[in-house]
Amino acid sequence: MITKSEDVDVRIPLGPYRANKVAALTAHHSQVDMDDPFWKLMTDIESLGESFRLATGVPLPHGTATDLFEGLDLTP
């Protein structure tokens, strides 16, 4: 399923972790098809990141977040 950009609630840039993610997925051939043109394209994109939508709950008050835990009350 393709999610429209405006429907993304959390977008996490990989930044310095991008190489680690690509290496981890590459090491586990059951996770990706190394010959898939889409995979090759994704590993060439510098801004590879993760995008998420909220499944339930209150929408974030200020648009797209960059932290999955943003807005959560984590006090015991």
PDB file of N, H, CA, C and O in Angstrom:
ATOM      1  N   MET A   1       0.831  -1.175   0.000  1.00  0.00           N
ATOM      2  CA  MET A   1       0.000   0.000   0.000  1.00  0.00           C
ATOM      3  C   MET A   1       0.877   1.240   0.000  1.00  0.00           C
ATOM      4  O   MET A   1       1.818   1.345   0.786  1.00  0.00           O
ATOM      5  N   ILE A   2       0.573   2.155  -0.861  1.00  0.00           N
ATOM      6  H   ILE A   2      -0.192   2.070  -1.500  1.00  0.00           H
ATOM      7  CA  ILE A   2       1.327   3.405  -0.937  1.00  0.00           C
ATOM      8  C   ILE A   2       0.597   4.458  -0.107  1.00  0.00           C
ATOM      9  O   ILE A   2      -0.606   4.668  -0.258  1.00  0.00           O
ATOM     10  N   THR A   3       1.347   5.108   0.764  1.00  0.00           N
ATOM     11  H   THR A   3       2.325   4.938   0.886  1.00  0.00           H
ATOM     12  CA  THR A   3       0.794   6.153   1.612  1.00  0.00           C
ATOM     13  C   THR A   3       1.179   7.509   1.048  1.00  0.00           C
ATOM     14  O   THR A   3       2.344   7.753   0.735  1.00  0.00           O
ATOM     15  N   LYS A   4       0.204   8.384   0.921  1.00  0.00           N
ATOM     16  H   LYS A   4      -0.743   8.186   1.176  1.00  0.00           H
ATOM     17  CA  LYS A   4       0.490   9.732   0.447  1.00  0.00           C
ATOM     18  C   LYS A   4       1.363  10.441   1.470  1.00  0.00           C
ATOM     19  O   LYS A   4       1.218  10.230   2.674  1.00  0.00           O
ATOM     20  N   SER A   5       2.265  11.275   0.991  1.00  0.00           N
ATOM     21  H   SER A   5       2.383  11.447   0.013  1.00  0.00           H
ATOM     22  CA  SER A   5       3.203  11.980   1.858  1.00  0.00           C
ATOM     23  C   SER A   5       2.501  12.762   2.952  1.00  0.00           C
ATOM     24  O   SER A   5       2.981  12.808   4.084  1.00  0.00           O
ATOM     25  N   GLU A   6       1.362  13.385   2.627  1.00  0.00           N
ATOM     26  H   GLU A   6       0.972  13.348   1.707  1.00  0.00           H
ATOM     27  CA  GLU A   6       0.666  14.192   3.637  1.00  0.00           C
ATOM     28  C   GLU A   6       0.021  13.344   4.724  1.00  0.00           C
ATOM     29  O   GLU A   6      -0.396  13.878   5.752  1.00  0.00           O
ATOM     30  N   ASP A   7      -0.071  12.023   4.516  1.00  0.00           N
ATOM     31  H   ASP A   7       0.268  11.589   3.681  1.00  0.00           H
ATOM     32  CA  ASP A   7      -0.638  11.133   5.525  1.00  0.00           C
ATOM     33  C   ASP A   7       0.409  10.534   6.467  1.00  0.00           C
ATOM     34  O   ASP A   7       0.057   9.821   7.407  1.00  0.00           O
ATOM     35  N   VAL A   8       1.678  10.815   6.226  1.00  0.00           N
ATOM     36  H   VAL A   8       1.964  11.395   5.463  1.00  0.00           H
ATOM     37  CA  VAL A   8       2.751  10.301   7.079  1.00  0.00           C
ATOM     38  C   VAL A   8       2.764  11.098   8.380  1.00  0.00           C
ATOM     39  O   VAL A   8       2.779  12.329   8.359  1.00  0.00           O
ATOM     40  N   ASP A   9       2.757  10.397   9.506  1.00  0.00           N
ATOM     41  H   ASP A   9       2.745   9.397   9.523  1.00  0.00           H
ATOM     42  CA  ASP A   9       2.756  11.047  10.812  1.00  0.00           C
ATOM     43  C   ASP A   9       4.157  11.206  11.393  1.00  0.00           C
ATOM     44  O   ASP A   9       4.448  12.195  12.065  1.00  0.00           O
ATOM     45  N   VAL A  10       5.018  10.233  11.132  1.00  0.00           N
ATOM     46  H   VAL A  10       4.782   9.429  10.586  1.00  0.00           H
ATOM     47  CA  VAL A  10       6.383  10.268  11.663  1.00  0.00           C
ATOM     48  C   VAL A  10       7.339   9.902  10.542  1.00  0.00           C
ATOM     49  O   VAL A  10       7.158   8.886   9.871  1.00  0.00           O
ATOM     50  N   ARG A  11       8.349  10.722  10.340  1.00  0.00           N
ATOM     51  H   ARG A  11       8.496  11.547  10.886  1.00  0.00           H
ATOM     52  CA  ARG A  11       9.379  10.459   9.329  1.00  0.00           C
ATOM     53  C   ARG A  11      10.729  10.518  10.042  1.00  0.00           C
ATOM     54  O   ARG A  11      11.125  11.563  10.558  1.00  0.00           O
ATOM     55  N   ILE A  12      11.432   9.379  10.063  1.00  0.00           N
ATOM     56  H   ILE A  12      11.111   8.530   9.644  1.00  0.00           H
ATOM     57  CA  ILE A  12      12.711   9.281  10.763  1.00  0.00           C
ATOM     58  C   ILE A  12      13.842   9.227   9.728  1.00  0.00           C
ATOM     59  O   ILE A  12      13.986   8.229   9.021  1.00  0.00           O
ATOM     60  N   PRO A  13      14.639  10.287   9.637  1.00  0.00           N
ATOM     61  CA  PRO A  13      15.777  10.235   8.720  1.00  0.00           C
ATOM     62  C   PRO A  13      16.860   9.300   9.274  1.00  0.00           C
ATOM     63  O   PRO A  13      17.103   9.278  10.481  1.00  0.00           O
ATOM     64  N   LEU A  14      17.495   8.547   8.412  1.00  0.00           N
ATOM     65  H   LEU A  14      17.298   8.565   7.432  1.00  0.00           H
ATOM     66  CA  LEU A  14      18.516   7.608   8.878  1.00  0.00           C
ATOM     67  C   LEU A  14      19.868   8.265   9.083  1.00  0.00           C
ATOM     68  O   LEU A  14      20.649   7.834   9.931  1.00  0.00           O
ATOM     69  N   GLY A  15      20.148   9.301   8.316  1.00  0.00           N
ATOM     70  H   GLY A  15      19.513   9.651   7.627  1.00  0.00           H
ATOM     71  CA  GLY A  15      21.405  10.028   8.493  1.00  0.00           C
ATOM     72  C   GLY A  15      22.600   9.104   8.601  1.00  0.00           C
ATOM     73  O   GLY A  15      22.878   8.338   7.679  1.00  0.00           O
ATOM     74  N   PRO A  16      23.315   9.168   9.729  1.00  0.00           N
ATOM     75  CA  PRO A  16      24.533   8.374   9.882  1.00  0.00           C
ATOM     76  C   PRO A  16      24.276   6.874   9.999  1.00  0.00           C
ATOM     77  O   PRO A  16      25.223   6.089   9.937  1.00  0.00           O
ATOM     78  N   TYR A  17      23.018   6.452  10.168  1.00  0.00           N
ATOM     79  H   TYR A  17      22.248   7.089  10.219  1.00  0.00           H
ATOM     80  CA  TYR A  17      22.700   5.029  10.323  1.00  0.00           C
ATOM     81  C   TYR A  17      22.330   4.367   9.004  1.00  0.00           C
ATOM     82  O   TYR A  17      22.100   3.158   8.965  1.00  0.00           O
ATOM     83  N   ARG A  18      22.271   5.140   7.927  1.00  0.00           N
ATOM     84  H   ARG A  18      22.458   6.121   7.959  1.00  0.00           H
ATOM     85  CA  ARG A  18      21.862   4.617   6.623  1.00  0.00           C
ATOM     86  C   ARG A  18      22.715   3.422   6.196  1.00  0.00           C
ATOM     87  O   ARG A  18      22.173   2.393   5.792  1.00  0.00           O
ATOM     88  N   ALA A  19      24.026   3.542   6.280  1.00  0.00           N
ATOM     89  H   ALA A  19      24.466   4.378   6.609  1.00  0.00           H
ATOM     90  CA  ALA A  19      24.931   2.459   5.863  1.00  0.00           C
ATOM     91  C   ALA A  19      24.695   1.200   6.704  1.00  0.00           C
ATOM     92  O   ALA A  19      24.758   0.087   6.184  1.00  0.00           O
ATOM     93  N   ASN A  20      24.424   1.375   8.001  1.00  0.00           N
ATOM     94  H   ASN A  20      24.372   2.280   8.423  1.00  0.00           H
ATOM     95  CA  ASN A  20      24.151   0.220   8.867  1.00  0.00           C
ATOM     96  C   ASN A  20      22.880  -0.494   8.436  1.00  0.00           C
ATOM     97  O   ASN A  20      22.839  -1.724   8.408  1.00  0.00           O
ATOM     98  N   LYS A  21      21.835   0.271   8.098  1.00  0.00           N
ATOM     99  H   LYS A  21      21.869   1.270   8.121  1.00  0.00           H
ATOM    100  CA  LYS A  21      20.576  -0.348   7.687  1.00  0.00           C
ATOM    101  C   LYS A  21      20.759  -1.129   6.395  1.00  0.00           C
ATOM    102  O   LYS A  21      20.308  -2.269   6.287  1.00  0.00           O
ATOM    103  N   VAL A  22      21.412  -0.526   5.425  1.00  0.00           N
ATOM    104  H   VAL A  22      21.778   0.401   5.513  1.00  0.00           H
ATOM    105  CA  VAL A  22      21.637  -1.203   4.147  1.00  0.00           C
ATOM    106  C   VAL A  22      22.463  -2.465   4.358  1.00  0.00           C
ATOM    107  O   VAL A  22      22.155  -3.507   3.780  1.00  0.00           O
ATOM    108  N   ALA A  23      23.503  -2.385   5.173  1.00  0.00           N
ATOM    109  H   ALA A  23      23.753  -1.539   5.642  1.00  0.00           H
ATOM    110  CA  ALA A  23      24.349  -3.559   5.441  1.00  0.00           C
ATOM    111  C   ALA A  23      23.556  -4.665   6.139  1.00  0.00           C
ATOM    112  O   ALA A  23      23.706  -5.842   5.810  1.00  0.00           O
ATOM    113  N   ALA A  24      22.718  -4.289   7.097  1.00  0.00           N
ATOM    114  H   ALA A  24      22.596  -3.333   7.365  1.00  0.00           H
ATOM    115  CA  ALA A  24      21.925  -5.287   7.829  1.00  0.00           C
ATOM    116  C   ALA A  24      20.940  -5.991   6.901  1.00  0.00           C
ATOM    117  O   ALA A  24      20.824  -7.216   6.936  1.00  0.00           O
ATOM    118  N   LEU A  25      20.233  -5.228   6.076  1.00  0.00           N
ATOM    119  H   LEU A  25      20.327  -4.233   6.048  1.00  0.00           H
ATOM    120  CA  LEU A  25      19.281  -5.843   5.152  1.00  0.00           C
ATOM    121  C   LEU A  25      19.993  -6.688   4.100  1.00  0.00           C
ATOM    122  O   LEU A  25      19.501  -7.748   3.713  1.00  0.00           O
ATOM    123  N   THR A  26      21.132  -6.226   3.647  1.00  0.00           N
ATOM    124  H   THR A  26      21.532  -5.365   3.962  1.00  0.00           H
ATOM    125  CA  THR A  26      21.898  -6.969   2.654  1.00  0.00           C
ATOM    126  C   THR A  26      22.386  -8.302   3.230  1.00  0.00           C
ATOM    127  O   THR A  26      22.451  -9.302   2.516  1.00  0.00           O
ATOM    128  N   ALA A  27      22.729  -8.313   4.521  1.00  0.00           N
ATOM    129  H   ALA A  27      22.676  -7.500   5.101  1.00  0.00           H
ATOM    130  CA  ALA A  27      23.226  -9.531   5.161  1.00  0.00           C
ATOM    131  C   ALA A  27      22.130 -10.576   5.342  1.00  0.00           C
ATOM    132  O   ALA A  27      22.423 -11.759   5.515  1.00  0.00           O
ATOM    133  N   HIS A  28      20.885 -10.150   5.303  1.00  0.00           N
ATOM    134  H   HIS A  28      20.647  -9.189   5.162  1.00  0.00           H
ATOM    135  CA  HIS A  28      19.762 -11.065   5.507  1.00  0.00           C
ATOM    136  C   HIS A  28      18.965 -11.163   4.211  1.00  0.00           C
ATOM    137  O   HIS A  28      17.992 -10.437   4.006  1.00  0.00           O
ATOM    138  N   HIS A  29      19.393 -12.064   3.352  1.00  0.00           N
ATOM    139  H   HIS A  29      20.183 -12.653   3.518  1.00  0.00           H
ATOM    140  CA  HIS A  29      18.808 -12.178   2.016  1.00  0.00           C
ATOM    141  C   HIS A  29      17.322 -12.496   2.028  1.00  0.00           C
ATOM    142  O   HIS A  29      16.639 -12.274   1.028  1.00  0.00           O
ATOM    143  N   SER A  30      16.805 -13.010   3.138  1.00  0.00           N
ATOM    144  H   SER A  30      17.359 -13.191   3.950  1.00  0.00           H
ATOM    145  CA  SER A  30      15.370 -13.283   3.198  1.00  0.00           C
ATOM    146  C   SER A  30      14.566 -11.987   3.319  1.00  0.00           C
ATOM    147  O   SER A  30      13.353 -11.999   3.110  1.00  0.00           O
ATOM    148  N   GLN A  31      15.214 -10.883   3.648  1.00  0.00           N
ATOM    149  H   GLN A  31      16.200 -10.874   3.818  1.00  0.00           H
ATOM    150  CA  GLN A  31      14.523  -9.615   3.838  1.00  0.00           C
ATOM    151  C   GLN A  31      14.324  -8.843   2.537  1.00  0.00           C
ATOM    152  O   GLN A  31      13.323  -8.146   2.373  1.00  0.00           O
ATOM    153  N   VAL A  32      15.262  -8.966   1.626  1.00  0.00           N
ATOM    154  H   VAL A  32      16.075  -9.532   1.759  1.00  0.00           H
ATOM    155  CA  VAL A  32      15.190  -8.214   0.365  1.00  0.00           C
ATOM    156  C   VAL A  32      15.677  -9.068  -0.792  1.00  0.00           C
ATOM    157  O   VAL A  32      16.493  -9.974  -0.615  1.00  0.00           O
ATOM    158  N   ASP A  33      15.169  -8.768  -1.968  1.00  0.00           N
ATOM    159  H   ASP A  33      14.506  -8.033  -2.111  1.00  0.00           H
ATOM    160  CA  ASP A  33      15.639  -9.397  -3.198  1.00  0.00           C
ATOM    161  C   ASP A  33      16.698  -8.479  -3.781  1.00  0.00           C
ATOM    162  O   ASP A  33      16.387  -7.408  -4.303  1.00  0.00           O
ATOM    163  N   MET A  34      17.950  -8.904  -3.690  1.00  0.00           N
ATOM    164  H   MET A  34      18.203  -9.773  -3.266  1.00  0.00           H
ATOM    165  CA  MET A  34      19.061  -8.059  -4.106  1.00  0.00           C
ATOM    166  C   MET A  34      19.025  -7.690  -5.592  1.00  0.00           C
ATOM    167  O   MET A  34      19.659  -6.718  -6.003  1.00  0.00           O
ATOM    168  N   ASP A  35      18.294  -8.454  -6.392  1.00  0.00           N
ATOM    169  H   ASP A  35      17.779  -9.243  -6.058  1.00  0.00           H
ATOM    170  CA  ASP A  35      18.205  -8.170  -7.826  1.00  0.00           C
ATOM    171  C   ASP A  35      17.014  -7.287  -8.179  1.00  0.00           C
ATOM    172  O   ASP A  35      16.846  -6.907  -9.338  1.00  0.00           O
ATOM    173  N   ASP A  36      16.197  -6.963  -7.202  1.00  0.00           N
ATOM    174  H   ASP A  36      16.334  -7.272  -6.260  1.00  0.00           H
ATOM    175  CA  ASP A  36      15.028  -6.121  -7.432  1.00  0.00           C
ATOM    176  C   ASP A  36      15.487  -4.699  -7.759  1.00  0.00           C
ATOM    177  O   ASP A  36      16.233  -4.102  -6.983  1.00  0.00           O
ATOM    178  N   PRO A  37      15.053  -4.151  -8.896  1.00  0.00           N
ATOM    179  CA  PRO A  37      15.461  -2.783  -9.263  1.00  0.00           C
ATOM    180  C   PRO A  37      15.056  -1.751  -8.205  1.00  0.00           C
ATOM    181  O   PRO A  37      15.767  -0.767  -8.000  1.00  0.00           O
ATOM    182  N   PHE A  38      13.916  -1.968  -7.532  1.00  0.00           N
ATOM    183  H   PHE A  38      13.338  -2.767  -7.699  1.00  0.00           H
ATOM    184  CA  PHE A  38      13.485  -1.045  -6.488  1.00  0.00           C
ATOM    185  C   PHE A  38      14.485  -1.022  -5.338  1.00  0.00           C
ATOM    186  O   PHE A  38      14.818   0.046  -4.824  1.00  0.00           O
ATOM    187  N   TRP A  39      14.966  -2.198  -4.931  1.00  0.00           N
ATOM    188  H   TRP A  39      14.695  -3.066  -5.348  1.00  0.00           H
ATOM    189  CA  TRP A  39      15.967  -2.269  -3.857  1.00  0.00           C
ATOM    190  C   TRP A  39      17.234  -1.539  -4.257  1.00  0.00           C
ATOM    191  O   TRP A  39      17.800  -0.793  -3.458  1.00  0.00           O
ATOM    192  N   LYS A  40      17.683  -1.745  -5.483  1.00  0.00           N
ATOM    193  H   LYS A  40      17.223  -2.351  -6.132  1.00  0.00           H
ATOM    194  CA  LYS A  40      18.901  -1.064  -5.943  1.00  0.00           C
ATOM    195  C   LYS A  40      18.714   0.445  -5.923  1.00  0.00           C
ATOM    196  O   LYS A  40      19.624   1.182  -5.542  1.00  0.00           O
ATOM    197  N   LEU A  41      17.536   0.907  -6.335  1.00  0.00           N
ATOM    198  H   LEU A  41      16.798   0.309  -6.645  1.00  0.00           H
ATOM    199  CA  LEU A  41      17.247   2.340  -6.311  1.00  0.00           C
ATOM    200  C   LEU A  41      17.267   2.861  -4.876  1.00  0.00           C
ATOM    201  O   LEU A  41      17.855   3.907  -4.603  1.00  0.00           O
ATOM    202  N   MET A  42      16.627   2.136  -3.960  1.00  0.00           N
ATOM    203  H   MET A  42      16.149   1.286  -4.181  1.00  0.00           H
ATOM    204  CA  MET A  42      16.552   2.583  -2.573  1.00  0.00           C
ATOM    205  C   MET A  42      17.915   2.641  -1.898  1.00  0.00           C
ATOM    206  O   MET A  42      18.142   3.515  -1.061  1.00  0.00           O
ATOM    207  N   THR A  43      18.814   1.751  -2.232  1.00  0.00           N
ATOM    208  H   THR A  43      18.630   1.042  -2.912  1.00  0.00           H
ATOM    209  CA  THR A  43      20.131   1.775  -1.592  1.00  0.00           C
ATOM    210  C   THR A  43      21.007   2.877  -2.160  1.00  0.00           C
ATOM    211  O   THR A  43      22.029   3.225  -1.569  1.00  0.00           O
ATOM    212  N   ASP A  44      20.615   3.434  -3.312  1.00  0.00           N
ATOM    213  H   ASP A  44      19.785   3.152  -3.792  1.00  0.00           H
ATOM    214  CA  ASP A  44      21.368   4.537  -3.903  1.00  0.00           C
ATOM    215  C   ASP A  44      20.885   5.897  -3.406  1.00  0.00           C
ATOM    216  O   ASP A  44      21.579   6.898  -3.581  1.00  0.00           O
ATOM    217  N   ILE A  45      19.720   5.944  -2.798  1.00  0.00           N
ATOM    218  H   ILE A  45      19.155   5.130  -2.656  1.00  0.00           H
ATOM    219  CA  ILE A  45      19.159   7.218  -2.350  1.00  0.00           C
ATOM    220  C   ILE A  45      19.784   7.601  -1.016  1.00  0.00           C
ATOM    221  O   ILE A  45      19.744   6.835  -0.053  1.00  0.00           O
ATOM    222  N   GLU A  46      20.357   8.785  -0.975  1.00  0.00           N
ATOM    223  H   GLU A  46      20.389   9.407  -1.757  1.00  0.00           H
ATOM    224  CA  GLU A  46      21.030   9.248   0.237  1.00  0.00           C
ATOM    225  C   GLU A  46      20.065   9.491   1.390  1.00  0.00           C
ATOM    226  O   GLU A  46      20.447   9.348   2.551  1.00  0.00           O
ATOM    227  N   SER A  47      18.830   9.854   1.092  1.00  0.00           N
ATOM    228  H   SER A  47      18.520   9.971   0.149  1.00  0.00           H
ATOM    229  CA  SER A  47      17.903  10.231   2.154  1.00  0.00           C
ATOM    230  C   SER A  47      17.029   9.071   2.613  1.00  0.00           C
ATOM    231  O   SER A  47      15.926   9.292   3.114  1.00  0.00           O
ATOM    232  N   LEU A  48      17.504   7.842   2.449  1.00  0.00           N
ATOM    233  H   LEU A  48      18.400   7.663   2.042  1.00  0.00           H
ATOM    234  CA  LEU A  48      16.733   6.682   2.879  1.00  0.00           C
ATOM    235  C   LEU A  48      16.341   6.840   4.339  1.00  0.00           C
ATOM    236  O   LEU A  48      17.179   7.131   5.192  1.00  0.00           O
ATOM    237  N   GLY A  49      15.065   6.645   4.616  1.00  0.00           N
ATOM    238  H   GLY A  49      14.383   6.408   3.924  1.00  0.00           H
ATOM    239  CA  GLY A  49      14.581   6.807   5.986  1.00  0.00           C
ATOM    240  C   GLY A  49      13.378   5.928   6.225  1.00  0.00           C
ATOM    241  O   GLY A  49      13.042   5.086   5.393  1.00  0.00           O
ATOM    242  N   GLU A  50      12.736   6.117   7.341  1.00  0.00           N
ATOM    243  H   GLU A  50      13.010   6.801   8.017  1.00  0.00           H
ATOM    244  CA  GLU A  50      11.554   5.348   7.725  1.00  0.00           C
ATOM    245  C   GLU A  50      10.382   6.304   7.858  1.00  0.00           C
ATOM    246  O   GLU A  50      10.530   7.406   8.386  1.00  0.00           O
ATOM    247  N   SER A  51       9.218   5.883   7.379  1.00  0.00           N
ATOM    248  H   SER A  51       9.098   4.988   6.950  1.00  0.00           H
ATOM    249  CA  SER A  51       7.998   6.679   7.515  1.00  0.00           C
ATOM    250  C   SER A  51       6.922   5.817   8.156  1.00  0.00           C
ATOM    251  O   SER A  51       6.813   4.624   7.872  1.00  0.00           O
ATOM    252  N   PHE A  52       6.125   6.437   9.029  1.00  0.00           N
ATOM    253  H   PHE A  52       6.213   7.406   9.260  1.00  0.00           H
ATOM    254  CA  PHE A  52       5.097   5.716   9.764  1.00  0.00           C
ATOM    255  C   PHE A  52       3.805   6.511   9.797  1.00  0.00           C
ATOM    256  O   PHE A  52       3.813   7.740   9.724  1.00  0.00           O
ATOM    257  N   ARG A  53       2.685   5.788   9.908  1.00  0.00           N
ATOM    258  H   ARG A  53       2.679   4.789   9.967  1.00  0.00           H
ATOM    259  CA  ARG A  53       1.377   6.389  10.148  1.00  0.00           C
ATOM    260  C   ARG A  53       0.885   5.901  11.491  1.00  0.00           C
ATOM    261  O   ARG A  53       1.158   4.768  11.888  1.00  0.00           O
ATOM    262  N   LEU A  54       0.158   6.759  12.194  1.00  0.00           N
ATOM    263  H   LEU A  54      -0.064   7.680  11.872  1.00  0.00           H
ATOM    264  CA  LEU A  54      -0.446   6.343  13.452  1.00  0.00           C
ATOM    265  C   LEU A  54      -1.625   5.433  13.148  1.00  0.00           C
ATOM    266  O   LEU A  54      -2.460   5.758  12.304  1.00  0.00           O
ATOM    267  N   ALA A  55      -1.698   4.303  13.823  1.00  0.00           N
ATOM    268  H   ALA A  55      -1.019   4.039  14.508  1.00  0.00           H
ATOM    269  CA  ALA A  55      -2.801   3.366  13.610  1.00  0.00           C
ATOM    270  C   ALA A  55      -4.012   3.750  14.449  1.00  0.00           C
ATOM    271  O   ALA A  55      -5.151   3.472  14.073  1.00  0.00           O
ATOM    272  N   THR A  56      -3.765   4.378  15.563  1.00  0.00           N
ATOM    273  H   THR A  56      -2.840   4.605  15.868  1.00  0.00           H
ATOM    274  CA  THR A  56      -4.851   4.767  16.465  1.00  0.00           C
ATOM    275  C   THR A  56      -4.347   5.889  17.361  1.00  0.00           C
ATOM    276  O   THR A  56      -3.153   6.189  17.374  1.00  0.00           O
ATOM    277  N   GLY A  57      -5.223   6.485  18.084  1.00  0.00           N
ATOM    278  H   GLY A  57      -6.193   6.241  18.073  1.00  0.00           H
ATOM    279  CA  GLY A  57      -4.826   7.525  19.026  1.00  0.00           C
ATOM    280  C   GLY A  57      -5.053   8.919  18.478  1.00  0.00           C
ATOM    281  O   GLY A  57      -5.655   9.103  17.420  1.00  0.00           O
ATOM    282  N   VAL A  58      -4.564   9.884  19.211  1.00  0.00           N
ATOM    283  H   VAL A  58      -4.074   9.734  20.070  1.00  0.00           H
ATOM    284  CA  VAL A  58      -4.732  11.287  18.865  1.00  0.00           C
ATOM    285  C   VAL A  58      -3.629  11.703  17.900  1.00  0.00           C
ATOM    286  O   VAL A  58      -2.454  11.436  18.148  1.00  0.00           O
ATOM    287  N   PRO A  59      -4.001  12.357  16.798  1.00  0.00           N
ATOM    288  CA  PRO A  59      -2.964  12.810  15.858  1.00  0.00           C
ATOM    289  C   PRO A  59      -1.985  13.772  16.529  1.00  0.00           C
ATOM    290  O   PRO A  59      -2.337  14.467  17.482  1.00  0.00           O
ATOM    291  N   LEU A  60      -0.776  13.803  16.028  1.00  0.00           N
ATOM    292  H   LEU A  60      -0.490  13.239  15.253  1.00  0.00           H
ATOM    293  CA  LEU A  60       0.226  14.719  16.569  1.00  0.00           C
ATOM    294  C   LEU A  60      -0.222  16.156  16.292  1.00  0.00           C
ATOM    295  O   LEU A  60      -0.681  16.455  15.190  1.00  0.00           O
ATOM    296  N   PRO A  61      -0.096  17.041  17.275  1.00  0.00           N
ATOM    297  CA  PRO A  61      -0.650  18.388  17.139  1.00  0.00           C
ATOM    298  C   PRO A  61       0.074  19.291  16.147  1.00  0.00           C
ATOM    299  O   PRO A  61      -0.498  20.287  15.705  1.00  0.00           O
ATOM    300  N   HIS A  62       1.288  18.979  15.793  1.00  0.00           N
ATOM    301  H   HIS A  62       1.752  18.169  16.152  1.00  0.00           H
ATOM    302  CA  HIS A  62       2.056  19.920  14.978  1.00  0.00           C
ATOM    303  C   HIS A  62       2.591  19.315  13.680  1.00  0.00           C
ATOM    304  O   HIS A  62       3.619  19.766  13.175  1.00  0.00           O
ATOM    305  N   GLY A  63       1.933  18.331  13.145  1.00  0.00           N
ATOM    306  H   GLY A  63       1.098  17.965  13.555  1.00  0.00           H
ATOM    307  CA  GLY A  63       2.354  17.767  11.868  1.00  0.00           C
ATOM    308  C   GLY A  63       3.320  16.616  12.021  1.00  0.00           C
ATOM    309  O   GLY A  63       3.313  15.921  13.037  1.00  0.00           O
ATOM    310  N   THR A  64       4.151  16.412  11.016  1.00  0.00           N
ATOM    311  H   THR A  64       4.156  16.976  10.191  1.00  0.00           H
ATOM    312  CA  THR A  64       5.058  15.268  10.960  1.00  0.00           C
ATOM    313  C   THR A  64       6.136  15.352  12.036  1.00  0.00           C
ATOM    314  O   THR A  64       6.800  16.378  12.183  1.00  0.00           O
ATOM    315  N   ALA A  65       6.302  14.271  12.779  1.00  0.00           N
ATOM    316  H   ALA A  65       5.762  13.438  12.659  1.00  0.00           H
ATOM    317  CA  ALA A  65       7.313  14.189  13.835  1.00  0.00           C
ATOM    318  C   ALA A  65       8.550  13.474  13.304  1.00  0.00           C
ATOM    319  O   ALA A  65       8.505  12.847  12.246  1.00  0.00           O
ATOM    320  N   THR A  66       9.647  13.568  14.036  1.00  0.00           N
ATOM    321  H   THR A  66       9.684  14.077  14.896  1.00  0.00           H
ATOM    322  CA  THR A  66      10.878  12.853  13.683  1.00  0.00           C
ATOM    323  C   THR A  66      11.292  11.891  14.797  1.00  0.00           C
ATOM    324  O   THR A  66      12.415  11.386  14.804  1.00  0.00           O
ATOM    325  N   ASP A  67      10.375  11.642  15.741  1.00  0.00           N
ATOM    326  H   ASP A  67       9.463  12.053  15.736  1.00  0.00           H
ATOM    327  CA  ASP A  67      10.643  10.762  16.873  1.00  0.00           C
ATOM    328  C   ASP A  67       9.386   9.938  17.125  1.00  0.00           C
ATOM    329  O   ASP A  67       8.311  10.502  17.329  1.00  0.00           O
ATOM    330  N   LEU A  68       9.505   8.624  17.114  1.00  0.00           N
ATOM    331  H   LEU A  68      10.379   8.166  16.949  1.00  0.00           H
ATOM    332  CA  LEU A  68       8.340   7.761  17.331  1.00  0.00           C
ATOM    333  C   LEU A  68       7.710   7.954  18.704  1.00  0.00           C
ATOM    334  O   LEU A  68       6.529   7.654  18.881  1.00  0.00           O
ATOM    335  N   PHE A  69       8.457   8.440  19.664  1.00  0.00           N
ATOM    336  H   PHE A  69       9.416   8.683  19.521  1.00  0.00           H
ATOM    337  CA  PHE A  69       7.955   8.603  21.027  1.00  0.00           C
ATOM    338  C   PHE A  69       7.515  10.035  21.326  1.00  0.00           C
ATOM    339  O   PHE A  69       7.125  10.338  22.453  1.00  0.00           O
ATOM    340  N   GLU A  70       7.574  10.907  20.336  1.00  0.00           N
ATOM    341  H   GLU A  70       7.891  10.661  19.420  1.00  0.00           H
ATOM    342  CA  GLU A  70       7.205  12.293  20.538  1.00  0.00           C
ATOM    343  C   GLU A  70       5.758  12.405  21.020  1.00  0.00           C
ATOM    344  O   GLU A  70       4.852  11.788  20.460  1.00  0.00           O
ATOM    345  N   GLY A  71       5.566  13.194  22.057  1.00  0.00           N
ATOM    346  H   GLY A  71       6.303  13.694  22.512  1.00  0.00           H
ATOM    347  CA  GLY A  71       4.231  13.430  22.568  1.00  0.00           C
ATOM    348  C   GLY A  71       3.746  12.411  23.582  1.00  0.00           C
ATOM    349  O   GLY A  71       2.684  12.599  24.177  1.00  0.00           O
ATOM    350  N   LEU A  72       4.494  11.337  23.796  1.00  0.00           N
ATOM    351  H   LEU A  72       5.356  11.184  23.313  1.00  0.00           H
ATOM    352  CA  LEU A  72       4.075  10.329  24.775  1.00  0.00           C
ATOM    353  C   LEU A  72       4.471  10.764  26.179  1.00  0.00           C
ATOM    354  O   LEU A  72       5.553  11.315  26.385  1.00  0.00           O
ATOM    355  N   ASP A  73       3.608  10.521  27.123  1.00  0.00           N
ATOM    356  H   ASP A  73       2.729  10.074  26.956  1.00  0.00           H
ATOM    357  CA  ASP A  73       3.924  10.794  28.520  1.00  0.00           C
ATOM    358  C   ASP A  73       4.589   9.534  29.057  1.00  0.00           C
ATOM    359  O   ASP A  73       3.921   8.523  29.276  1.00  0.00           O
ATOM    360  N   LEU A  74       5.894   9.587  29.270  1.00  0.00           N
ATOM    361  H   LEU A  74       6.437  10.408  29.092  1.00  0.00           H
ATOM    362  CA  LEU A  74       6.649   8.422  29.709  1.00  0.00           C
ATOM    363  C   LEU A  74       6.944   8.440  31.204  1.00  0.00           C
ATOM    364  O   LEU A  74       7.801   7.693  31.677  1.00  0.00           O
ATOM    365  N   THR A  75       6.232   9.296  31.954  1.00  0.00           N
ATOM    366  H   THR A  75       5.536   9.903  31.569  1.00  0.00           H
ATOM    367  CA  THR A  75       6.451   9.312  33.386  1.00  0.00           C
ATOM    368  C   THR A  75       5.803   8.094  34.039  1.00  0.00           C
ATOM    369  O   THR A  75       4.714   7.684  33.639  1.00  0.00           O
ATOM    370  N   PRO A  76       6.465   7.515  35.039  1.00  0.00           N
ATOM    371  CA  PRO A  76       5.923   6.314  35.689  1.00  0.00           C
ATOM    372  C   PRO A  76       4.681   6.603  36.505  1.00  0.00           C
ATOM    373  O   PRO A  76       4.113   5.693  37.108  1.00  0.00           O
TER     374      PRO A  76
END
